[in-house]
Amino acid sequence: MTTIAETAVRVCALSDLEVERGRAALVAGEQAALFLLPDGSVHAVDNLDPYSGAHVISRGIVGTRGDAPTVASPLHKQVFDLRTGVCVETQGKPEAALRVWPVHVIDGDVILELPAGSRS
């Protein structure tokens, strides 16, 4: 049985997501970018691109670097590991990372755990 935090929120149905196509969700006043991968896993990271300051990560290009699922920012092409949020290709910029949101898929629903200090 999967245990989730009391601060978890249902965001959408799994069927609302398309494979390798990002979706943005407003959760507790913050934007998350959700990605359904070909293996059926769902990842969520902040939608805010730390390099441009724009909420565009959900429009990024999904790919891989080695065994890591990634998303490339649509603006300046920095590439982020969807598991850790770490930028694996900074394109010559300083290191930055995306916050990772814990995700659960339960009975066909995508549920995100709210970051500490978020409003519910």
N, C-alpha and C positions, 0 to 999 in steps of 0.2 A: 504494500500500500504506500502511495506517495504522500508524504507529509509536506504541507505548504504552510507558509507563514500566515498569521492572521491578517497581515497587511497585503495579501495577494488580491488581485483584481482580475476578473474575466475581461479580456480585451476583445475577443472575436471568436468565431468558430474557425476551426482548422480549415474547413472548406472555403473560407473567405480569402485564404492565402493562395497564391500561385507559386509554383516551384521557380526558384531563382528570381523572383520579382519582389522587390521590397514593398512594404506597406508602412505608412506612418500611423501612429496612434497617440492620442493625447491621453496621458495617464497621470492623474493627480497633478495636473498643471504642467507636466513635463512631456516632451516628445520622445517617443521610442521608435526605432526602426526595426520592423520584424521581417525575418527572412525564413522561408520554408526551403529546405535543401532537398536535393533528389533522394537522399537516404531517409527522408521523412522527419528529420530533426528540425526544430525551430530555434532560431537564435534571435536575441533582441539586444540592441545596443542603442546608445543615445543617437538621436537623429541629427544632433548638432555637430557639424564638421568643425573640429577644433582649429583647423587651418584657415578656413574662410569665414567662420562665424555664421554660416548659413545653415538652416535646417534642411539638409539635402541628402543625407546618407541613405535614406530609404530609396532614393532614385539612383543609387550607385550600381556598379556592375559587379555581380557575384562571380566569384571564381575560386581558385585554390592556389596556395603556395606550398608545395610539398603535400603534406596531409592536412594542412590547415585550411578550413573554409574561410574565404575572405570576401570583403567588399571594397571596391575602389571608389573613392569620392568622385562624383561626376564633375566637380569643378577643377581640381588641380591634380587628380589621379593618385593621391596618396592611398595606400592599400592597408586595410586594417584586418587583423585576425578576428573573426566573429566569435571565437571561443574566449579570447582574453581581452579584446579591445585594443591590443597593442598595435601600433603602426609599424608594419613590416617593410614598407617602402615609403620613406619620407620625402622623396624627390628633392633632397638637399635641404629640407627644412629641419628645425629642431624636433626632437622626439615629442610625441604626443600620443594620447590614447583616448579611446571611447569608453565610457562606462558601460559595463555589461549588466543587463537585467536578467535575473534568474527567471527561466521559463519552464512552465509545466504544461503538458497537454493531457487533459483529463476528460474522458468521455466526449472527445471531439471538440472541447473548448480549449482555447489558448489562454493561459493564466500567467500574468506577470507578478512577481513580487515587487512591491514598492521599495525604492531606495530609502535608507534611513533618513528620517527627517521630512519625508514627503507628506503632503496632505492627502487624506484618503477621501 
